[in-house]
Amino acid sequence: MNLKTTLITLSCIAGLLIIITFYVVFYSGGGTYVVSSNLGSDAGIFSASTTTPAGGAASSTPSSTFALASSSDDSNTSSSLATTPPGAATITWTQGNETLSVANASISGSQLTLGVQVTMDSVSECVPLTLRLIADEQGDLSPPITSQFTFPDTGTCNGTPGETYSAQPIVFTLPNPGTFPIVLTTGGTANVLFEVVQNADGGLSVQLPPNSD
């Protein structure tokens, strides 16, 4: 009789424990499960993703945040890529308050014409013409036939503040027509060496010399 009573008592206790366990697992509400991480303060990202709200559905907020961050990076890269457009002049320098660049080049007979773009700053001033042709292997410099910049809106070398003048013609006489590369320098404080070369199709390109930084 005592054995039977003991078995019944143990069965009741076991059943009670099963009910308590079932309640704790399925009906105790949302709980935060801490994930061990060596990421320091970033570990909060992972603990947020392991929070289970009442009803048993895992939150999707962290994954949405990562998707938005990825999209933002892509747009920055595109923006970052859009800051250097195709066909931009490769020879650009600063002279005083102005920015200059060689936009194109052409040859007619013994004359080389460079199209130079000039972007004025916020002041009006005369832009000096410091471009020089390197005439020989000794490094002798030859000035252009064009004596100075002459901007169309002023008729002088004084540019209008904030104005951009595209392809201002600067003409040189070539000592050896048909010989390439033609080496020039921007002169001034920048003193950037560059060259005009002939392409396979007969066209011209303006570029930095090979192995130039």
C-alpha angles and dihedrals in degrees: 000000000000091000091053092050091049092052092049090050093050091048091053091050092049091049091050091051091050091052092049092049092048091051094048093050101044108021108032093098130232118342134181116237112202115224115206110234137168092213096096112208091006089067087084088074090061097043089053091054091053096054111115115202123212109285094046099260115133117233116254096199098102094051090049090052092054092050091054092049090053092052091050092053091051093053092049090052091049090046089043087052094045092062091080109051122202114267095024115157111268097205109067129153143163121243116183105311095337135087117220133186137178105241101177147343136215136179128213115178106310096342127098117199121196121196106218122192116211123196114193124215124219096292133070113236143140111273109219117226103228100158113127136185116228097228102190147001091274089066097247111168124226121197121222124262086239104086099201145345111281111193117207097229096050104024088223140074089269109105127207114252112263093008124133117211112197127209100354104188117243114181128205131183111232116224091203111027113203094026116119146236099040107204123209139166131217088223119199121082092318094055094180116180116219138160142217113224133184117241125220090258092054095257124124131244130193114215147146114271115268114278090016116143 
